[in-house]
Amino acid sequence: MAEPTRSRGDEPGVPGPDGARSTQYTQGRAAGETPWSQGGPLSSSRSQRSQSVGTVIIAGLANLAVAVAKAIAGVVSGSAAVLAEAAHSVADTTTELLLFIALRRGARPPTTQYPFGYGRESYLWAFVAAVVTFVIGAGFSIFQGVEAIQERHEDLDPTVAYVVLVVSFVAEGISLTRSVRQLRRRAARWRLPWLRVARRTPNTTIKAVLLEDSAALIGLLLAGIGVGLSELTGSPVWDGIASIAIGVLLLVVAITLAHNNIALLVGRAAQEAVRAEIAQELAAVPDLRGVDRLMTLQLGPEDILVAVKVNFADDASRAEIEVAADEAERRLIARNPAIRYVFLDPTRRAK
């Protein structure tokens, strides 16, 4: 969402005798800060990415440890649902690795060949992570459940399974708490419910970890219910059904993440709240009479491009257009420093 203020780059001005040529402004990153809507400081861009990396690392380590414990418990207890949860954690661990790659590669600075940076590459790796969740997690869990129902093994030893499921629930809960805390900080910037921000955030890393941790907790509950019902009824069918339910859950998560990343790869606009703020700031610029067209593009998890066709009065001079364009740039970045590139196309409107 919002990022720290950036230093101003070169400003070509508004060349040309009619003062109507396109004005282009680009901003580089700086380590400054800008205030929250509620008055607190925003972290820097590097700090925002560091928080995402920290979230991924913690989630990945938790998933790796839990995957090993679940696999051992699944073999010892003979529970298909617990083995499905082991596959779930393996898929999550692989996903965290891919998300870490996404963060590292997406944070590379712009080059001549890639002038807008590599931010959108992070969406590609996040899409691959969704596919991994679908193949490893959902596929194995459903297969394991169907096999358990067909073979009907009745030698379940649930003691170890219960212990591992409880410990795993605590570990996943800690990871989920961190993700929610990070989203709450972002939501405070826009004074919106954090769940709404979670649905629309362009930071797919945070969204993926949130969905995976939430699915992990639900999956653990399903596994516990399946093991418990199998122990009470003496039928392994409930354990198999729980395993299939876990697979369906992972399928839903994978489809959700894949759909979100495809939209961002195609080129999704910034959030509606961001566009509204841009329009509000432009309306307050002196000598700017209106906006013909406002376009935004999410270049990466923390970078936004803004292209605006703006109107000026017929008697506006070149100097006045330059001042107004400079003011528009300053206002937009001060209000939301996630805006990294600003392209203004001044035009004239007859009185």
C-alpha positions as CSV (number, residue, x, y, z in Angstrom):
1,M,0.0,0.0,0.0
2,A,1.8,3.2,1.1
3,E,5.5,3.5,1.0
4,P,8.1,6.0,2.3
5,T,8.7,9.2,0.4
6,R,11.0,9.2,-2.5
7,S,13.5,11.7,-3.7
8,R,12.6,13.7,-6.8
9,G,14.2,12.7,-10.0
10,D,15.0,14.7,-13.1
11,E,12.1,16.8,-14.4
12,P,12.1,17.5,-18.2
13,G,9.5,20.2,-17.8
14,V,7.0,21.0,-20.4
15,P,8.9,21.7,-23.6
16,G,7.3,23.0,-26.8
17,P,5.8,26.3,-27.8
18,D,2.2,25.4,-27.1
19,G,2.9,24.1,-23.6
20,A,0.9,21.0,-24.3
21,R,3.5,18.3,-24.7
22,S,3.6,15.4,-22.4
23,T,5.3,16.0,-19.1
24,Q,7.0,13.0,-17.5
25,Y,8.2,12.7,-14.0
26,T,9.9,9.8,-12.3
27,Q,10.8,9.3,-8.7
28,G,13.6,7.3,-7.2
29,R,13.5,5.7,-3.7
30,A,14.7,7.5,-0.6
31,A,14.8,6.5,3.0
32,G,12.5,9.3,4.2
33,E,9.2,8.8,6.0
34,T,5.7,10.1,5.6
35,P,2.9,10.3,8.2
36,W,0.2,7.8,8.7
37,S,-3.4,8.9,8.1
38,Q,-3.7,8.5,11.9
39,G,-0.4,10.3,12.6
40,G,2.2,7.5,13.0
41,P,5.3,7.0,10.8
42,L,5.3,4.7,7.8
43,S,8.2,2.3,7.4
44,S,10.5,2.6,4.5
45,S,10.2,0.6,1.3
46,R,13.1,-1.5,2.4
47,S,11.4,-2.0,5.8
48,Q,8.2,-3.1,4.1
49,R,10.0,-5.7,2.0
50,S,11.9,-6.8,5.1
51,Q,8.7,-7.4,6.9
52,S,7.4,-9.5,4.0
53,V,10.7,-11.5,3.9
54,G,10.5,-12.0,7.7
55,T,6.9,-13.2,7.4
56,V,7.9,-15.7,4.7
57,I,10.9,-17.0,6.6
58,I,9.0,-17.5,9.8
59,A,6.1,-19.2,8.0
60,G,8.6,-21.4,6.0
61,L,10.5,-22.6,9.0
62,A,7.3,-23.3,10.9
63,N,5.9,-25.3,8.0
64,L,9.1,-27.3,7.6
65,A,9.2,-28.3,11.2
66,V,5.5,-29.1,11.2
67,A,5.7,-31.1,8.0
68,V,8.3,-33.4,9.5
69,A,6.3,-33.9,12.7
70,K,3.1,-34.5,10.8
71,A,4.8,-37.1,8.5
72,I,6.1,-39.0,11.5
73,A,2.7,-38.8,13.2
74,G,0.9,-39.9,10.1
75,V,3.1,-43.0,9.6
76,V,2.9,-43.9,13.3
77,S,-0.8,-43.3,13.7
78,G,-1.8,-44.7,10.3
79,S,-4.0,-41.6,9.7
80,A,-4.6,-40.5,6.1
81,A,-5.8,-37.1,7.3
82,V,-2.5,-36.5,9.2
83,L,-0.5,-37.6,6.2
84,A,-2.6,-35.2,4.1
85,E,-1.7,-32.5,6.5
86,A,2.0,-33.5,6.1
87,A,1.6,-33.0,2.4
88,H,-0.1,-29.7,3.1
89,S,2.9,-28.5,5.1
90,V,5.3,-29.7,2.4
91,A,3.3,-27.7,-0.2
92,D,3.4,-24.6,2.1
93,T,7.1,-24.9,2.7
94,T,7.7,-25.1,-1.0
95,T,5.4,-22.2,-1.5
96,E,7.4,-20.1,1.0
97,L,10.6,-20.9,-0.8
98,L,9.0,-19.7,-4.1
99,L,7.7,-16.6,-2.4
100,F,11.1,-15.8,-1.0
101,I,12.5,-16.1,-4.6
102,A,9.7,-13.8,-5.7
103,L,10.6,-11.1,-3.1
104,R,14.3,-11.3,-4.0
105,R,13.9,-11.1,-7.7
106,G,11.0,-8.6,-7.7
107,A,13.1,-6.2,-5.6
108,R,15.8,-5.8,-8.2
109,P,16.3,-2.2,-9.3
110,P,15.2,-0.9,-12.7
111,T,17.6,-1.3,-15.7
112,T,17.7,0.1,-19.2
113,Q,15.9,-3.0,-20.6
114,Y,13.4,-3.0,-17.7
115,P,12.9,0.6,-16.8
116,F,10.0,-0.1,-14.5
117,G,11.8,-2.7,-12.5
118,Y,11.0,-6.4,-11.9
119,G,8.1,-6.0,-9.5
120,R,5.7,-8.0,-11.6
121,E,8.0,-11.0,-11.7
122,S,7.0,-11.6,-8.1
123,Y,3.5,-12.3,-9.3
124,L,4.9,-15.0,-11.7
125,W,6.6,-16.8,-8.8
126,A,3.6,-16.4,-6.7
127,F,1.5,-18.0,-9.4
128,V,3.9,-20.9,-9.6
129,A,3.5,-21.3,-5.8
130,A,-0.2,-21.6,-6.3
131,V,0.3,-24.4,-8.8
132,V,2.6,-26.2,-6.3
133,T,-0.1,-26.0,-3.7
134,F,-2.6,-27.4,-6.1
135,V,-0.4,-30.3,-7.3
136,I,1.4,-31.3,-4.1
137,G,-1.1,-30.4,-1.4
138,A,-4.5,-30.9,-3.0
139,G,-3.6,-33.8,-5.3
140,F,-1.9,-35.9,-2.6
141,S,-4.5,-35.2,0.1
142,I,-7.4,-36.2,-2.1
143,F,-5.6,-39.3,-3.4
144,Q,-4.7,-40.3,0.2
145,G,-8.3,-39.9,1.3
146,V,-9.7,-42.0,-1.5
147,E,-7.2,-44.7,-0.8
148,A,-8.0,-44.7,2.9
149,I,-11.7,-45.1,2.3
150,Q,-11.1,-47.9,-0.2
151,E,-8.7,-49.9,1.9
152,R,-10.4,-49.3,5.2
153,H,-7.4,-49.8,7.5
154,E,-8.7,-49.9,11.1
155,D,-5.4,-49.9,13.0
156,L,-5.3,-46.2,13.9
157,D,-3.3,-45.1,16.9
158,P,-4.5,-41.5,17.4
159,T,-2.4,-40.5,20.5
160,V,0.6,-39.3,18.5
161,A,-1.6,-37.7,15.9
162,Y,-3.5,-35.6,18.6
163,V,-0.2,-34.3,20.1
164,V,1.3,-33.3,16.7
165,L,-2.0,-31.7,15.6
166,V,-2.2,-29.6,18.8
167,V,1.5,-28.5,18.5
168,S,1.1,-27.7,14.8
169,F,-2.0,-25.6,15.5
170,V,0.0,-23.5,17.9
171,A,2.8,-23.0,15.4
172,E,0.5,-22.1,12.6
173,G,-1.4,-19.8,14.8
174,I,1.8,-17.8,15.6
175,S,2.6,-17.5,11.9
176,L,-1.0,-16.4,11.2
177,T,-0.9,-13.8,13.9
178,R,2.2,-12.2,12.3
179,S,0.5,-12.0,8.9
180,V,-2.7,-10.4,10.4
181,R,-0.6,-7.9,12.3
182,Q,1.2,-6.8,9.1
183,L,-2.2,-6.5,7.3
184,R,-3.6,-4.5,10.2
185,R,-0.8,-2.0,9.8
186,R,-1.5,-1.6,6.2
187,A,-5.3,-1.3,6.8
188,A,-4.6,1.5,9.2
189,R,-3.1,3.5,6.4
190,W,-6.5,3.5,4.5
191,R,-8.8,3.3,7.6
192,L,-10.3,0.1,6.1
193,P,-11.1,-3.3,7.6
194,W,-8.0,-5.5,7.4
195,L,-10.0,-8.3,5.7
196,R,-10.9,-5.9,2.9
197,V,-7.3,-4.9,2.5
198,A,-6.3,-8.6,2.4
199,R,-8.7,-9.3,-0.5
200,R,-7.3,-6.4,-2.6
201,T,-3.7,-6.1,-1.5
202,P,-1.2,-6.3,-4.4
203,N,1.4,-7.8,-2.0
204,T,0.7,-11.4,-2.9
205,T,3.3,-12.6,-0.4
206,I,1.3,-11.4,2.5
207,K,-1.9,-12.7,1.0
208,A,-0.4,-16.1,0.2
209,V,0.9,-16.5,3.8
210,L,-2.4,-15.4,5.2
211,L,-4.4,-17.8,3.1
212,E,-2.0,-20.7,3.7
213,D,-1.9,-20.2,7.5
214,S,-5.7,-19.9,7.7
215,A,-6.1,-23.0,5.5
216,A,-3.5,-24.8,7.8
217,L,-5.5,-24.1,10.9
218,I,-8.8,-25.2,9.2
219,G,-7.0,-28.3,7.9
220,L,-5.7,-29.2,11.3
221,L,-9.2,-29.0,12.7
222,L,-10.5,-31.2,9.9
223,A,-7.7,-33.7,10.6
224,G,-8.5,-33.7,14.3
225,I,-12.2,-34.2,13.6
226,G,-11.5,-37.0,11.2
227,V,-9.2,-38.9,13.5
228,G,-11.6,-38.4,16.4
229,L,-14.6,-39.7,14.5
230,S,-12.6,-42.7,13.3
231,E,-11.6,-43.4,16.9
232,L,-15.2,-43.1,18.2
233,T,-16.9,-45.1,15.4
234,G,-14.1,-47.5,14.7
235,S,-14.4,-46.7,11.0
236,P,-11.5,-45.3,9.0
237,V,-13.9,-43.7,6.5
238,W,-14.1,-40.5,8.5
239,D,-10.3,-40.2,8.4
240,G,-10.4,-40.6,4.6
241,I,-13.2,-38.0,4.3
242,A,-11.2,-35.6,6.4
243,S,-8.2,-36.1,4.1
244,I,-10.4,-35.4,1.0
245,A,-11.8,-32.3,2.7
246,I,-8.2,-31.0,3.3
247,G,-7.5,-31.5,-0.4
248,V,-10.6,-29.6,-1.4
249,L,-9.6,-26.8,1.0
250,L,-6.1,-26.6,-0.6
251,L,-7.7,-26.6,-4.0
252,V,-9.8,-23.5,-3.1
253,V,-6.6,-21.8,-1.8
254,A,-4.6,-22.6,-4.9
255,I,-7.4,-21.3,-7.3
256,T,-7.8,-18.1,-5.3
257,L,-4.1,-17.3,-5.4
258,A,-3.7,-18.3,-9.0
259,H,-6.7,-16.0,-10.0
260,N,-5.3,-13.1,-8.0
261,N,-1.8,-13.4,-9.5
262,I,-3.1,-13.7,-13.1
263,A,-5.0,-10.4,-12.6
264,L,-1.8,-8.7,-11.4
265,L,0.3,-10.2,-14.2
266,V,-2.2,-9.0,-16.8
267,G,-1.9,-5.5,-15.4
268,R,-4.4,-4.6,-12.6
269,A,-5.0,-1.0,-11.7
270,A,-4.3,0.3,-8.2
271,Q,-7.0,-0.1,-5.6
272,E,-10.1,2.1,-5.8
273,A,-9.1,3.9,-2.6
274,V,-5.7,4.8,-4.1
275,R,-7.4,6.1,-7.3
276,A,-9.8,8.2,-5.2
277,E,-6.9,9.7,-3.3
278,I,-5.1,10.6,-6.6
279,A,-8.2,12.3,-8.0
280,Q,-8.6,14.2,-4.7
281,E,-5.1,15.5,-4.7
282,L,-5.2,16.5,-8.4
283,A,-8.4,18.4,-7.8
284,A,-6.6,20.5,-5.2
285,V,-3.8,21.6,-7.5
286,P,-4.0,25.3,-8.5
287,D,-4.5,26.1,-12.2
288,L,-5.5,22.5,-12.9
289,R,-9.1,22.6,-14.2
290,G,-9.9,18.9,-14.5
291,V,-8.8,15.3,-15.3
292,D,-9.7,13.8,-18.7
293,R,-8.3,10.4,-17.9
294,L,-6.7,8.8,-14.9
295,M,-4.9,5.5,-15.3
296,T,-2.9,3.5,-12.7
297,L,-0.9,0.3,-13.0
298,Q,0.3,-1.9,-10.2
299,L,4.0,-2.5,-11.2
300,G,4.8,-4.6,-8.2
301,P,3.7,-5.3,-4.6
302,E,4.9,-1.8,-3.5
303,D,5.1,0.2,-6.7
304,I,2.4,2.1,-8.7
305,L,2.5,3.9,-12.0
306,V,0.2,6.9,-12.5
307,A,-0.6,8.3,-16.0
308,V,-2.9,11.3,-16.1
309,K,-4.3,13.5,-18.9
310,V,-5.1,16.8,-17.2
311,N,-6.8,20.0,-18.4
312,F,-5.7,23.6,-17.9
313,A,-7.4,26.9,-18.7
314,D,-6.9,28.3,-22.1
315,D,-4.9,31.2,-20.7
316,A,-2.5,29.1,-18.7
317,S,1.1,29.9,-19.4
318,R,3.9,27.5,-19.8
319,A,5.3,28.5,-16.5
320,E,1.9,28.0,-14.8
321,I,1.7,24.5,-16.3
322,E,5.1,23.6,-15.1
323,V,4.3,24.8,-11.5
324,A,1.0,23.0,-11.5
325,A,2.6,19.8,-12.8
326,D,5.3,20.0,-10.2
327,E,2.7,20.5,-7.5
328,A,0.7,17.6,-8.7
329,E,3.7,15.3,-8.5
330,R,4.6,16.5,-5.0
331,R,1.1,16.0,-3.7
332,L,0.7,12.5,-5.1
333,I,3.9,11.2,-3.7
334,A,3.4,12.9,-0.3
335,R,-0.1,11.4,-0.1
336,N,0.9,7.9,-1.2
337,P,4.6,7.3,-1.8
338,A,3.9,3.9,-3.2
339,I,3.4,6.0,-6.4
340,R,6.8,5.6,-8.0
341,Y,6.2,6.9,-11.5
342,V,4.0,9.9,-12.4
343,F,3.3,10.7,-16.1
344,L,1.3,13.9,-16.7
345,D,-0.1,14.9,-20.1
346,P,-1.2,18.6,-19.9
347,T,-3.9,19.7,-22.4
348,R,-5.8,22.9,-22.8
349,R,-9.5,23.4,-22.3
350,A,-11.2,26.4,-23.9
351,K,-13.1,28.6,-21.5
